[in-house]
Amino acid sequence: MSVGIDDISFYSSGMFLPLATLAEHNGEDPDKYRIGIGQNRMGVPAQDEDIVTLAANAARPLINDENREKITTVLFATESSIDQSKAAGVYVQRLLGLGSNCRVVELKQACYSATAALQMACGLVARKPSVQVLIVASDIARYGFDTPGEATQGCGAVAFIVKAEPRLLSVHAENGCYSEDVMDFWRPNYMDTALVDGKYSTIIYLKALRQSWKNYQEAGGLSFGELSRFCYHLPFTKMGEKAHRKLAVTNGETMDEARLEQQIGAGLHYNRQIGNSYSASLYIGLVSLLENDAEDLSGKHIGLFSYGSGCVGEFFSATVQPGYKTFSRRAAHIDMLETRQELDYEGYASLFSHTSPKDGGEHYFAEEAAGHFRLAGIHDHKRIYTEVGE
């Protein structure tokens, strides 16, 4: 019996800032962002969008009358948590009308936790093949004005269903992990933006890649040559290119531009348009690969590297299932990206200056969200989520 990803969808905010606009404001060459880090746009959430609305909008296309009662677990991965106690997935469970006989858990480890959720879900389904697990990863990346990380901000959510005999990807049992207590990126409870040592974080990312790959090989994983495509955690798309070149060198392989494009290029398209989505970025890259690679990948093996600062890394692999293109949501994803509202710098600055109120007062937000769900307000310390137009 194979277990893996049966369906997948992603969502970003209804607004974006072109990085050329940010470059112009900062008096910089736009190629610093377009070529230097490989980014074109960043998603910017409206006042009535947060990780719950992004997640619910990502997951909504996956839920139907056939699977609603079969989903027995919801795993919500994020590092942008809205509550120190209540799992954000409980809101999503209600908004999607999922059954009440359902466990809901929130998972955190920087950008890595969606992969922990995937491995947990595979175990649950292997134990009881009749059940399905909904995984949602949702984050808003914030670093602050005029910081080195400003151009790598963004937001997004990805949702996928794990079940037996999946239609998209069969996840292999072999995996390799690496963890180390380092301070390359972290966000204390009293801060709205992260603390990051960018150069050090890149060094640790690549170290975790090498070590988790080594552990994956020791576990009996596929060789570099047996993997047809690769997906990486993408704080910015250039990081994926850097990582793949490093992995190739580690395996004694050469990596020219044509081979690099073939093996990872299709997986970079969507992240260039939405920016960093933390825990969702690897899997939005996976969606991009499956939907944009010109070749039929049926039967091909994909290598995936998940990284979360602090740090935890994991390398694992999966096989693309025959007929996977039949279930593509590419048209909907392209439409979502192309119909977003473009912001000027002043509009971006205004939205970025908005943070979730912490005064315990009454707050109601103008209807700006482009998706089906929105954060209508905060009342009596409770977040109020509604459908757009209510």
N, C-alpha and C positions, 0 to 999 in steps of 0.2 A: 504494500500500500504506500502510495506517495502522499506527502503532505506539503502544502505550500500556499502560495497566494493565488486565490481564485478570481479576484476582481480588485481593481484599484482605481482611485480617483484623487485628484488634488484640487486645491483652491487657493487663491491669493486674494488680497484686498482689491476693492474696486477702484483704487487710485494708485498712481505710480509717479515717481520722479525720474526723468531722464538724467543719467549721470553726466551728460553733456551740459545740462543746466546747472548741476552742482559744480562742475569744473569751471564754468563761466563765472559763477558767483565767487569761487575761490581763486580766480585768476590763474587757473592751471590748464594745461593742455588736455583736452578730452581723451587723448590716447593713453594718458596715465591710467585711466579707468578702463577704457575699452580694450586696450591691449595689455596694459600692465597687470591688471587683475582679472581681465576677461569679462567685465560686467557692462551691461548697457543700461539697465533700469533697476530701480528698487521699488518694491511694493511698500506702500504707506497706508496704514490702517486709518479708517475714519474714526470719529469719536465713538460711534456705536458699533465698532468691530473690536473683538478681542479673540483670545485663543479658542474660546468656546464657539463663537459664531463662525470663525474660520473652520474649525473642526467639523461642526455640524453641516456646514455647506459642502465640505469635502466629502463627507460620508453619505449625505442625502441620496445621491444617485445610486448607491450600492444597496439601499434597503428597499425591500419589496415584501409583499404578502407571503411569498414563498419562504423567505429566510428570516423574517422578523422574529419568529418564535424559536428558530434554531440557533440564534446567536445567544450563547449562554455566558459569554464573558466580553467585557469591553475594557481594553487596556489603553490608557491615555498617556502618551509620552510627551513631556514638555519640560523646558527649563524656564518657562515664563508663567509659573503657577499664579493663580489668582486668589488662592486660599491656602492657609497653612494646615488645614484639616480636611476639608471636603474635596474629593476628587472632581476635577473638571468634567470627567466623563459622565458623572451622574446627571449633569445638566444635558449633555448630549443624548444620553439614554432617553430622557423624557422628550426632548425636542424631536427625536426620530421615532418615537412611539414604540420603542423596544419593549419586550416582555419584562415583567417584574421578577421572574426567576432568573436573575442575571447578576453575576459578580462584576463589580466595577472597581478598578484600581488605577491610581495615577503613579507613573514611574518617572524617576529623575536620575540622570547622570549626564549633565551637559547635553551634547548633541548625540549621545550614544543610545539613549534609553529605548528608542523604537526597535532597535535590534534585540535588546533584551526581551522586549515584548514579543517580537517575532519568535524567538527561541522558546519562550514560555508557551506561546500559543501552539507551536508545533507539538510540544509535549502534551498539552491538553487534548489536542485532536488525536494524536497517536494513541492516547489512553482510551479515548471514547470517540471513535470516528464519526459518529452521527452528529456531533456538535460543530458549531462554527464560532470563530472568535473574530470580533471586530477590533482592529488596531487603528488608533488615530494618533498622529504626531502633529503637534501644532505649536508654533512659536512666533514671537515677534522679536527680532534682533535690534537692539538699541545700544548705541555707543556714545552718542552725544555730538553736539555741534563742534566742528573744527577739531575733531579727534582723528587719529590715524585710521580708526575703524569706521568713520562715518560713511564712506563710500561702500562699505560692505554690509550696511544695514539692509533690512528687508523683512518680509513676513510671508508665511504660507502654512498650509496644512495638507497632509496626505492621509488618506484612509484606505485600508485594505482588509479584505476578508481572508482568513486562513481556514482552510478546510481540507478534508481528505479528497484525493483525486482532483487536484486543482486544475483550472483551465488555463492559467497563465504560467506559473512557475512552480516547479517541484524543488523544495529546499533540501539540500544535502545534509546528512547528519554530521559530517566532519566540519569542524570549525577550529579556529585558533584564536586565543585571547591573550591580551597583555594589559596589565594595570600597574600604575605607579603613582605614588602620592607626590604630585608636582603642582606648582602654582603658576600655570601659564595663562589661566583664564578662570575667573570666578566672580560671583556677584553676591555680596553679603545681603542679608535680609533688609538692611536699612538703606540699600541703594537701588535706584531704578535702572542704572546702566552698569554694564559689566566692567571689571578691571581686567586688562589684558596686556600681556607682554607678547606682541605680535611675532617678533623674530624667534623668541624662545618657543612660542606655541608651534611654529612651523617645524622647528627642530624636533620637538616632542612628537608631533603628528607623524613625522617620517620615521622616528624611532619606533613608535607604536606599530606602524605599518610593517616595518622589517621584522619586529619581534612576533607580531601576531601571525604574519606569513610563515615564519619559521615554525611556530607552534601548529599552524594549520598543516604544514607538510609533515610534521611529526605525527599528526593525527591521521595521516593517510589521505590527505586532500589531493586534488588534482594538481598536475604540474602546470607551470606557467603556459607552456605550449598547448595544453589541453583546454585552456580557457579562451573562448573566442572573443568575449567582450568583458569590460570591467566597469564597475561603478564605484565612485568614491564619495565620502562625505565632502561636501562642497561649501566651505565658508565663503569661497569665491571660486570661479571656475578654473582660474589659473592654478589653484592648489591641486585640482584633480590631475592636470597635466604634469605638474611637478612630481606628484606622487607616483604616477604611472611610469614616468621615466626612471624614478628611483627603484621601483619594483623590478623593472626590466634589467637595470644594471645589477641588482642583487641576484638575478637569475642568469647573468652572463649574456643577456640579450641586447641587441641594438634596437633603437627606437627612433626611426626617422619620422618626419612630419606625416607622411602618407599612412604609415602604420599606426601612429598615434591617433590620427583622425578616425581610422577604421575601427580601432578598438575602444575608444572612449568618446569620440566626437558627438555622436547622436545623443548621448546622455547629458550633454552640457546645455542644450538649447533652452530649456525652461528656466533653469537657475539663472541664466544670463538676464532673464526678463523680470525676475521677482526678487533677486538678491538672496541673502542668507536667510534660511528658514530653520536653522539649528537642527533639531531632532528630525525634521521632515526632509532635510536636503538630500540625503542619500536616496531616499525612496521617491522623491520627485525626480531625481536623476534617473532612477530606474524606469519610471513612467516615460520620461523623455526618450530613453533608449528604445523601449519597446514600441513607442509610437512614431519615432522619427528615423530609425535605422532603415536604410533602403533595402537591405538584404532580409530575406526570410530567415529568422533566427530559430525556427523550429528545430528542436533537438540540440541546439548549441548550449554550451555551458558558459555561465556568467560568473565572474569573480566579483565579490562585493566587500568593500572595506568601510567599516563604521568606526568613527572616532568621536570621543567626547573628552574635552579638556579636563584635566585634573588628576589622572586621566584613565580612560579605558578605551582599548581598541579591540576590534574583532574582525577577522577575515573569515568569510564563508563563501559558499558557492551554491548555484542553483541551475536547473536545466529548464530552458524555455519549452513549453508544451506545444505540440502540433495544433494548429488552428487558433493560436493565441490572437492573431490579428482580427479574428471575427468579433472579439470582445473589446476592441479598442474604443476609447472615449476621446480620441484625438480631436475630432471636430468640435466637441464641447469645450475641450481645454483651450484650443486655439481661439475659439470665440470668446471665452472668458478673458484671455490675455489681451485680445485685440480691441475689446469694447471697454476697457478700463478708462477712467478719466485721467488725462495728463495734468499734472500739477506744475505751476511755476514755483520758483524758490520760496516766495512769500507764503504760498499755500502749504507747501511742505513744512516750512518752519512753524506755521501756526498749528498744524496737526501734530507735529512732533513735540511741541511744547505742551500739548495736552497729555496729562497722565491721569490714571484712574484716581478719583478723589479718595483721600484718606482721612477726611474730617468727620466721617460718620453722619454727614448731613444728607438731605434729600437732593438728588441729582437726576435730571432727565435730559436725554441727548437727542439732538435733531436727527431726523431720519436721513442718513447719508449712505448707509450700507447698500452695496449693489447685490448682495446675495439674498437668499431666502430668509435668513435669520439675522437678528440684530440685538444688541444690548440696548434696551429701551431706557434703563436708568438704574439707580441704586436707591432703595427705600428701606429704612430700618436696618441698615447694614446688609441688605439682601440684594443680590444682582437679579434684575428682571429681564428675562429673555423673551422675545416675541418674534412672530413672523412679520416680515416686511409688509407694511400696509395696515397692520392691526392698530 
